[in-house]
Amino acid sequence: MLGIYNKWWQSTNIDALERELLGQYEEANFKRIYKDFFDFESNGLYVLRGPRQIGKSTLLKYTIVELLKKGEKRSILYLPLDTVEDYVELRDTLLNYLQFASEEKKRYIFIDEISMVKDWQKAIKELRDNTVLKNDFVVLTGSSAWDIKRSSERLPGRKGSIKSDILLLPLTFSEYFKTAAHEIQTFSIDEILSFDDKKRFELELLSPDLEKHFFKYLESGGIPAAIENLNRAEDVNPFLDTLWDIMIGDIERQGLSRSKLIAILRYLTERVTNRFSWNSGSSEIEIDTKTFQNYIETLGYNYMAMVLKVLDRNSFVPLDKKQKKVYFYDNTILKNMERKFGIVQKVPNLIESVVAQNLIFTFAEDLEEGLCNIQNVGYWYSSEGKEIDFIVNKVPIEVKYQNSINKSDLAPIKSMFEKGIILSKNILDLSGKIKIIPVHIFLGIIKT
């Protein structure tokens, strides 16, 4: 069976193997950059997480081609785990391979969708402790942060000396622009807050190109396959159908109800950008509060939805008992909700969703643990109903995608934080402590 997935064990035609593994990637108009992603010199056990269809398997195949070009053959194992029944079979399969490749100085093992095998960590732990696997390079991928987090935490001291937890998410606009167009200078939030009118001319020069690409990014989202569909003007519906089936199927495999999930997805879609409590949401859908919370957190652990919490204005610590805001991990999901539920999002909602995704992917901490316990990025509201869309690195950021900005738009930031950033439609004003910057410029120049 293993030979089916590892044709390089017998073939000497590297060019043909590269075409077979990466033909679709090489033919794409839009290519995510995967070069030098891993440290081959290490004995690291990498745990690569991220939503389904994001490119994890492509990354593995790209890495395998890199190794083939270095002359490796039987030292490389690729194993998709939709063919393995349990951890015992996984252990035995790996033992057979280690015997087969016993003459190799080092082995490079790629196991795709490890979370499909219950208790997979038992097999990896045993082999990492008692065989030559402890000196080998290993990459495990999966789409569930909850499952992989629980399992990988049971492997202390067995991951090597590298940063082993890696997360692959949709591209931010800055990444998209660099890939689709050209390099651009980026800045930290503190550097942006220090901008003055001397910077205005430079940003105005960048604006037309950034704006053109931003509207394409707004249409496609940050998932490489969706970007390619748009570039080729192909029908996106088959891809959206696949995403929908994956979303529903992954939740059902965790023992949850399809009907409850669909009701919750409809509720979230209707309230994108709006805050709500677990109690109010569960009451409206007519399910108990713990069940409602469990479904949304499961979406977060599966990298499908992002739960944004209120931050304390003084300590900037997330306040768990306050109302939440929930955004989907990519605007492609909102397209699916429009198809399934007929809920059409207004442009300001789409813009705020993209800003949320970009800020969370760029600045939030510990995302390897899922998107339901986000640290370092949140929002704020007062008892009087004043709200600031985002707080990032203790800096308030408000989205005002409109043709004019007046004093009342600046009031919440000015009264509570003094300085901050307003993301506008096309107004650029760097003169005060509150910087007003078009959203396409800000997301293009923010340092990732």
Backbone torsions as a table, in degrees:
resi	resn	phi	psi	omega
1	MET	NA	-42.1	-175.3
2	LEU	-61.3	-32.7	-179.1
3	GLY	-62.2	-26.5	179.3
4	ILE	-63.0	-38.6	-176.5
5	TYR	-92.3	-7.5	-174.7
6	ASN	-131.2	62.5	-174.0
7	LYS	-64.9	-20.2	-179.7
8	TRP	-68.1	-12.8	177.4
9	TRP	-63.4	-29.7	-177.9
10	GLN	-114.1	-31.0	-176.9
11	SER	-78.4	144.6	175.3
12	THR	-110.2	0.7	-177.0
13	ASN	-90.6	87.7	-176.5
14	ILE	-63.7	-38.5	-179.5
15	ASP	-61.7	-41.8	179.2
16	ALA	-66.3	-40.3	177.8
17	LEU	-63.3	-41.1	178.8
18	GLU	-62.9	-41.6	178.8
19	ARG	-63.7	-39.5	-179.0
20	GLU	-68.4	-41.7	-177.2
21	LEU	-76.8	-39.7	-170.0
22	LEU	-122.3	15.6	-178.0
23	GLY	-56.5	-46.9	-179.2
24	GLN	-65.8	-40.3	178.9
25	TYR	-64.8	-45.9	-177.7
26	GLU	-66.6	-30.2	-179.5
27	GLU	-82.1	-10.3	-176.8
28	ALA	-69.9	145.4	174.0
29	ASN	-71.8	-33.2	-178.4
30	PHE	-114.2	121.7	-177.5
31	LYS	-122.9	118.9	171.7
32	ARG	-67.9	145.4	-175.7
33	ILE	-87.1	118.9	-178.8
34	TYR	-115.1	1.3	-173.6
35	LYS	-63.3	139.1	175.3
36	ASP	55.0	42.3	-177.1
37	PHE	-77.0	-31.9	-176.0
38	PHE	-121.5	161.0	176.1
39	ASP	-98.4	100.0	-176.9
40	PHE	-68.2	-20.1	-177.8
41	GLU	-76.4	-14.6	-175.7
42	SER	-85.6	168.8	169.6
43	ASN	-106.9	33.9	-173.8
44	GLY	-68.8	147.8	170.1
45	LEU	-107.8	98.6	-177.3
46	TYR	-84.0	138.9	172.3
47	VAL	-115.1	107.2	-174.5
48	LEU	-100.7	114.0	-177.6
49	ARG	-110.5	165.2	175.6
50	GLY	153.8	163.2	-179.0
51	PRO	-64.2	159.7	177.1
52	ARG	-65.0	152.2	177.8
53	GLN	68.4	14.8	-176.6
54	ILE	-90.3	-15.6	177.8
55	GLY	119.0	14.4	-178.7
56	LYS	-64.6	-43.7	179.3
57	SER	-65.9	-37.3	176.8
58	THR	-63.1	-40.8	177.3
59	LEU	-60.2	-43.0	178.4
60	LEU	-61.4	-45.1	-178.8
61	LYS	-66.2	-38.6	176.8
62	TYR	-61.2	-42.6	-179.4
63	THR	-66.1	-39.0	177.4
64	ILE	-62.1	-42.3	178.0
65	VAL	-62.1	-40.4	176.2
66	GLU	-56.3	-42.5	-179.6
67	LEU	-70.2	-38.6	177.7
68	LEU	-60.4	-38.8	179.6
69	LYS	-68.8	-20.0	176.3
70	LYS	-87.4	0.7	178.1
71	GLY	97.5	1.1	178.6
72	GLU	-76.9	145.3	177.9
73	LYS	-140.2	-80.9	-178.0
74	ARG	-72.4	-9.7	176.0
75	SER	-77.8	-6.4	-176.8
76	ILE	-106.8	128.1	173.8
77	LEU	-123.1	127.0	171.5
78	TYR	-114.9	125.6	-176.5
79	LEU	-134.4	107.4	173.4
80	PRO	-82.6	130.5	-169.1
81	LEU	-90.7	9.9	171.3
82	ASP	-73.4	-4.0	179.9
83	THR	-105.9	-1.3	-175.1
84	VAL	-110.0	131.1	-172.3
85	GLU	-80.5	-45.0	-176.0
86	ASP	-152.1	178.8	-174.8
87	TYR	-68.1	-25.3	176.9
88	VAL	-66.3	-45.5	177.4
89	GLU	-64.8	-37.2	177.1
90	LEU	-61.8	-47.3	179.0
91	ARG	-59.1	-47.1	-177.5
92	ASP	-65.9	-37.4	178.3
93	THR	-63.0	-44.2	179.7
94	LEU	-68.3	-37.6	176.7
95	LEU	-61.9	-42.0	177.3
96	ASN	-61.5	-41.1	179.4
97	TYR	-67.5	-42.4	180.0
98	LEU	-60.5	-35.2	175.8
99	GLN	-68.9	-43.1	179.2
100	PHE	-60.6	-38.7	-175.3
101	ALA	-105.2	27.1	-174.1
102	SER	-66.1	-22.2	-179.2
103	GLU	-83.2	-9.1	-179.1
104	GLU	-75.8	142.1	178.9
105	LYS	-66.0	-35.1	-178.0
106	LYS	-153.7	147.9	179.7
107	ARG	-115.6	151.7	-179.2
108	TYR	-123.1	108.1	-168.8
109	ILE	-114.5	126.9	-178.1
110	PHE	-122.2	115.4	-178.4
111	ILE	-116.0	116.5	-172.6
112	ASP	-96.2	132.3	179.5
113	GLU	58.9	56.4	-178.6
114	ILE	-60.5	-29.9	-175.6
115	SER	-69.2	-8.3	176.1
116	MET	-72.1	-17.4	-178.8
117	VAL	-103.4	116.4	-179.9
118	LYS	-64.6	137.1	177.9
119	ASP	60.3	32.4	-178.7
120	TRP	-57.2	-29.0	-176.3
121	GLN	-62.7	-25.0	178.7
122	LYS	-63.2	-42.2	179.8
123	ALA	-68.4	-45.1	-177.9
124	ILE	-65.7	-42.6	-180.0
125	LYS	-60.9	-46.8	-178.8
126	GLU	-60.6	-46.4	-176.6
127	LEU	-73.7	-33.7	178.8
128	ARG	-68.4	-30.3	-178.7
129	ASP	-83.2	-33.4	-164.9
130	ASN	-121.2	2.1	-178.9
131	THR	-134.3	179.8	178.7
132	VAL	-66.5	-8.3	178.1
133	LEU	-58.1	-23.4	-178.9
134	LYS	-64.5	-21.4	179.8
135	ASN	-102.0	3.4	-174.1
136	ASP	-95.9	165.1	177.0
137	PHE	-93.4	124.0	-174.9
138	VAL	-132.0	135.4	173.0
139	VAL	-124.8	125.6	175.4
140	LEU	-113.2	134.6	176.8
141	THR	-119.1	155.7	176.1
142	GLY	-167.8	164.4	-174.0
143	SER	-113.1	2.8	180.0
144	SER	-119.4	113.2	179.7
145	ALA	-67.0	-35.1	-177.5
146	TRP	-65.3	-48.9	-178.1
147	ASP	-66.2	-48.1	-176.8
148	ILE	-70.2	-37.8	179.7
149	LYS	-61.1	-48.6	-179.6
150	ARG	-60.4	-40.9	-176.1
151	SER	-75.2	-45.6	-175.7
152	SER	-68.9	-24.9	177.0
153	GLU	-69.0	-14.3	177.9
154	ARG	-90.9	15.3	179.2
155	LEU	-119.3	44.8	-178.0
156	PRO	-61.7	135.9	177.1
157	GLY	75.4	7.2	-175.6
158	ARG	-117.0	12.9	-176.7
159	LYS	-104.0	2.5	-178.5
160	GLY	82.2	-168.0	-173.1
161	SER	-100.2	3.9	-176.6
162	ILE	-95.4	169.0	171.4
163	LYS	-73.3	105.4	-165.3
164	SER	-89.5	-23.0	-178.2
165	ASP	-90.4	118.4	-177.8
166	ILE	-125.4	140.4	-178.7
167	LEU	-121.5	127.9	176.5
168	LEU	-110.5	115.6	-175.9
169	LEU	-122.6	170.8	172.5
170	PRO	-54.5	152.0	-179.3
171	LEU	-67.2	138.0	167.4
172	THR	-71.7	168.2	179.7
173	PHE	-65.5	-36.4	178.0
174	SER	-61.2	-43.5	177.1
175	GLU	-65.1	-42.5	179.4
176	TYR	-60.1	-45.9	-177.3
177	PHE	-64.5	-42.1	179.5
178	LYS	-64.5	-36.7	-179.4
179	THR	-75.3	-40.9	-175.0
180	ALA	-84.1	-26.1	-173.3
181	ALA	-123.8	-87.6	-175.8
182	HIS	-161.2	172.1	178.4
183	GLU	-64.7	149.5	178.5
184	ILE	-144.1	143.6	178.7
185	GLN	-70.3	134.7	-179.5
186	THR	-117.0	161.8	-173.0
187	PHE	-138.4	150.9	173.1
188	SER	-74.9	166.9	177.6
189	ILE	-61.9	-41.1	179.3
190	ASP	-62.9	-38.3	177.3
191	GLU	-65.5	-38.5	178.7
192	ILE	-65.8	-38.3	178.0
193	LEU	-65.3	-21.8	179.1
194	SER	-90.7	-2.4	178.1
195	PHE	-58.4	144.9	170.4
196	ASP	-128.6	-172.0	-174.7
197	ASP	-62.7	-18.7	177.1
198	LYS	-64.2	-24.7	-178.5
199	LYS	-85.9	-14.0	-172.8
200	ARG	-59.3	-47.3	-175.4
201	PHE	-62.1	-42.3	180.0
202	GLU	-61.6	-42.9	-179.8
203	LEU	-69.1	-36.1	177.7
204	GLU	-63.8	-33.7	177.1
205	LEU	-66.2	-35.2	-179.5
206	LEU	-76.2	-24.8	-166.8
207	SER	-56.2	-49.0	-175.5
208	PRO	-59.4	-44.1	-178.9
209	ASP	-67.7	-42.5	178.2
210	LEU	-63.5	-41.7	-178.1
211	GLU	-64.9	-41.5	179.6
212	LYS	-59.8	-46.7	-179.2
213	HIS	-73.3	-30.0	-179.3
214	PHE	-63.7	-41.0	-179.4
215	PHE	-68.3	-30.9	173.6
216	LYS	-68.2	-42.0	178.6
217	TYR	-64.4	-39.6	178.6
218	LEU	-61.7	-35.6	-179.9
219	GLU	-75.1	-40.5	-173.0
220	SER	-90.6	-30.5	-167.9
221	GLY	79.7	-169.6	-174.2
222	GLY	-107.4	9.4	177.9
223	ILE	-83.2	122.7	-173.8
224	PRO	-53.0	-41.2	-178.8
225	ALA	-64.4	-37.7	178.0
226	ALA	-69.2	-37.7	176.7
227	ILE	-62.5	-42.8	180.0
228	GLU	-65.1	-40.3	177.2
229	ASN	-57.5	-44.6	-179.3
230	LEU	-67.2	-42.3	-179.9
231	ASN	-61.5	-34.6	-178.7
232	ARG	-91.4	-1.0	-177.9
233	ALA	56.8	38.4	-179.9
234	GLU	-92.2	162.4	178.4
235	ASP	-66.5	120.2	-177.1
236	VAL	-85.3	-11.5	-174.1
237	ASN	-60.3	-42.0	176.5
238	PRO	-58.2	-39.6	178.6
239	PHE	-66.6	-41.8	179.0
240	LEU	-64.8	-37.7	176.5
241	ASP	-61.9	-40.7	178.3
242	THR	-62.8	-45.2	178.7
243	LEU	-60.5	-41.6	179.7
244	TRP	-63.1	-47.3	-179.7
245	ASP	-61.1	-38.8	178.8
246	ILE	-65.5	-45.3	-178.6
247	MET	-59.5	-49.0	-178.5
248	ILE	-68.1	-45.2	-176.3
249	GLY	-63.5	-42.1	-179.0
250	ASP	-63.8	-37.7	179.2
251	ILE	-71.6	-41.6	179.5
252	GLU	-62.5	-36.0	179.7
253	ARG	-64.8	-18.9	177.6
254	GLN	-93.8	14.1	172.3
255	GLY	84.2	14.9	-179.1
256	LEU	-100.1	164.2	-171.6
257	SER	-87.1	133.1	176.3
258	ARG	-61.5	-45.0	-175.9
259	SER	-65.2	-41.1	177.7
260	LYS	-66.2	-41.5	179.3
261	LEU	-60.6	-45.1	-179.0
262	ILE	-64.0	-39.7	177.2
263	ALA	-62.6	-40.4	179.9
264	ILE	-70.6	-39.0	176.9
265	LEU	-62.0	-40.7	176.9
266	ARG	-62.7	-44.5	179.8
267	TYR	-60.1	-46.4	-179.4
268	LEU	-64.6	-39.4	-179.5
269	THR	-64.3	-38.3	179.4
270	GLU	-70.4	-18.8	-175.0
271	ARG	-119.4	21.8	175.8
272	VAL	-55.3	131.3	-178.7
273	THR	80.2	-8.1	-179.2
274	ASN	-102.6	146.9	179.6
275	ARG	-89.4	154.5	177.7
276	PHE	-158.8	166.6	178.3
277	SER	-106.1	160.5	174.5
278	TRP	-58.3	-38.8	-178.1
279	ASN	-65.0	-46.6	-177.8
280	SER	-66.1	-39.8	-179.9
281	GLY	-65.4	-45.2	-178.9
282	SER	-66.5	-36.2	179.6
283	SER	-64.9	-41.2	-178.4
284	GLU	-68.3	-37.7	-179.5
285	ILE	-84.0	-13.6	179.0
286	GLU	67.8	47.8	169.4
287	ILE	-131.2	165.4	-178.1
288	ASP	-73.3	157.4	-172.1
289	THR	-61.2	-44.7	-178.5
290	LYS	-63.3	-36.6	178.3
291	THR	-66.5	-44.4	178.8
292	PHE	-59.0	-48.6	179.5
293	GLN	-62.3	-41.0	-178.8
294	ASN	-61.7	-40.7	179.9
295	TYR	-64.8	-44.6	-178.3
296	ILE	-68.0	-40.3	178.0
297	GLU	-66.6	-33.5	175.5
298	THR	-64.4	-40.3	173.6
299	LEU	-59.6	-38.6	177.9
300	GLY	-67.0	-44.2	179.3
301	TYR	-66.3	-23.6	177.5
302	ASN	-95.6	15.4	176.0
303	TYR	58.8	36.4	179.6
304	MET	-108.1	-30.3	-178.9
305	ALA	-137.7	150.8	-177.7
306	MET	-116.5	124.4	-179.0
307	VAL	-99.3	117.1	-178.0
308	LEU	-104.3	127.8	-176.8
309	LYS	-106.1	158.1	173.6
310	VAL	-69.2	138.5	174.5
311	LEU	-104.1	138.7	173.9
312	ASP	-60.5	134.9	-173.1
313	ARG	-67.7	-23.4	-178.1
314	ASN	-98.7	-46.6	-176.9
315	SER	-94.6	-18.6	-177.3
316	PHE	60.8	27.6	174.3
317	VAL	-88.0	137.9	177.7
318	PRO	-61.3	138.3	179.9
319	LEU	-105.8	103.8	-171.7
320	ASP	-66.1	-27.5	-174.3
321	LYS	-86.8	-8.0	179.5
322	LYS	-82.1	172.8	179.1
323	GLN	-65.8	153.9	-178.3
324	LYS	-112.5	161.1	165.3
325	LYS	-122.6	139.7	-178.0
326	VAL	-123.8	126.8	176.3
327	TYR	-118.7	147.9	172.9
328	PHE	-77.7	155.1	-171.7
329	TYR	-71.5	-14.7	178.2
330	ASP	-156.9	147.2	-178.7
331	ASN	-68.9	-12.8	172.5
332	THR	-59.2	-33.4	178.5
333	ILE	-65.4	-37.5	177.9
334	LEU	-64.9	-33.0	174.2
335	LYS	-61.4	-41.6	178.9
336	ASN	-64.5	-39.0	179.9
337	MET	-66.7	-32.8	175.2
338	GLU	-65.0	-41.7	179.3
339	ARG	-66.5	-41.8	-173.7
340	LYS	-81.5	-37.9	-172.2
341	PHE	-113.9	-10.3	-177.5
342	GLY	73.6	19.9	-179.0
343	ILE	-94.1	109.9	-177.7
344	VAL	-96.8	125.2	-179.6
345	GLN	-83.9	138.8	173.0
346	LYS	-72.4	154.9	-176.4
347	VAL	-56.0	-44.6	178.8
348	PRO	-57.3	-34.7	177.4
349	ASN	-67.5	-40.6	177.6
350	LEU	-63.6	-41.5	179.5
351	ILE	-63.2	-47.3	-179.2
352	GLU	-63.4	-36.8	178.0
353	SER	-62.8	-43.4	178.9
354	VAL	-64.4	-40.7	177.7
355	VAL	-61.8	-44.4	178.9
356	ALA	-58.3	-48.0	-179.7
357	GLN	-59.4	-46.7	-177.0
358	ASN	-65.9	-42.7	-179.6
359	LEU	-67.0	-41.5	-179.2
360	ILE	-68.3	-45.8	-179.3
361	PHE	-64.7	-29.2	-176.4
362	THR	-87.6	-40.0	-167.9
363	PHE	-116.4	-19.4	-176.2
364	ALA	-70.1	151.5	-178.4
365	GLU	-105.9	152.7	173.8
366	ASP	61.4	35.1	178.9
367	LEU	-69.4	-16.6	175.4
368	GLU	-58.4	-22.4	-179.3
369	GLU	-89.4	7.1	179.0
370	GLY	111.7	176.9	-175.1
371	LEU	-109.4	22.4	-177.8
372	CYS	-112.3	-2.2	177.4
373	ASN	-134.2	59.3	-171.7
374	ILE	-72.7	132.2	178.7
375	GLN	-113.0	147.1	174.0
376	ASN	80.3	-9.5	173.8
377	VAL	-132.2	130.0	178.0
378	GLY	-158.1	-156.9	175.3
379	TYR	-143.8	-177.3	-175.7
380	TRP	-147.4	142.3	169.1
381	TYR	-146.0	154.5	-178.2
382	SER	-103.9	168.1	177.4
383	SER	-65.1	-20.2	178.6
384	GLU	-86.5	-1.6	177.8
385	GLY	96.6	-1.0	175.6
386	LYS	-70.1	142.1	-176.4
387	GLU	-140.5	143.3	171.1
388	ILE	-119.6	128.0	-168.6
389	ASP	-58.9	-43.2	-175.3
390	PHE	-144.4	145.5	168.6
391	ILE	-121.8	120.5	-176.9
392	VAL	-130.4	125.4	-177.6
393	ASN	50.6	39.1	179.3
394	LYS	69.0	12.2	-179.8
395	VAL	-108.0	126.9	177.9
396	PRO	-76.5	137.4	178.5
397	ILE	-132.4	122.7	-177.2
398	GLU	-117.4	133.8	178.2
399	VAL	-95.1	119.3	176.6
400	LYS	-129.7	77.7	-176.8
401	TYR	-83.3	81.9	-175.5
402	GLN	-150.4	169.0	-171.7
403	ASN	-77.3	-19.1	179.4
404	SER	-141.7	151.0	177.5
405	ILE	-121.1	123.8	179.6
406	ASN	-114.6	179.8	-175.2
407	LYS	-61.3	-35.6	-178.9
408	SER	-65.4	-27.7	178.1
409	ASP	-70.2	-27.9	-179.9
410	LEU	-88.8	-14.0	-170.1
411	ALA	-57.7	-47.6	-178.1
412	PRO	-59.5	-43.7	179.2
413	ILE	-67.2	-44.3	-175.8
414	LYS	-63.7	-41.7	-175.1
415	SER	-76.9	-30.4	-173.5
416	MET	-104.5	-28.4	-173.2
417	PHE	-130.1	-13.4	179.1
418	GLU	72.0	-48.5	179.9
419	LYS	-122.6	159.3	-179.5
420	GLY	168.8	-163.1	-175.4
421	ILE	-135.1	131.0	171.1
422	ILE	-105.2	126.5	177.3
423	LEU	-97.1	112.2	-172.9
424	SER	-101.5	179.4	174.1
425	LYS	-79.6	-50.1	-179.1
426	ASN	-149.5	4.3	-178.5
427	ILE	-86.7	133.6	178.1
428	LEU	-125.0	113.8	-179.5
429	ASP	-141.6	111.6	-176.4
430	LEU	-108.3	14.1	-169.2
431	SER	-78.0	-28.6	-175.0
432	GLY	-107.5	-171.6	177.0
433	LYS	-73.4	-22.9	174.8
434	ILE	-99.7	109.7	-176.8
435	LYS	-82.8	130.9	176.9
436	ILE	-106.4	117.2	-172.5
437	ILE	-135.4	133.4	173.9
438	PRO	-55.7	140.2	-173.9
439	VAL	-60.2	-35.5	-178.1
440	HIS	-69.3	-30.9	176.7
441	ILE	-72.6	-48.3	-177.5
442	PHE	-58.0	-50.3	-178.2
443	LEU	-68.6	-23.4	177.3
444	GLY	-77.1	-31.5	-173.1
445	ILE	-105.0	-2.7	-177.1
446	ILE	-71.3	137.6	-175.0
447	LYS	-77.8	126.6	-179.6
448	THR	-96.6	NA	NA
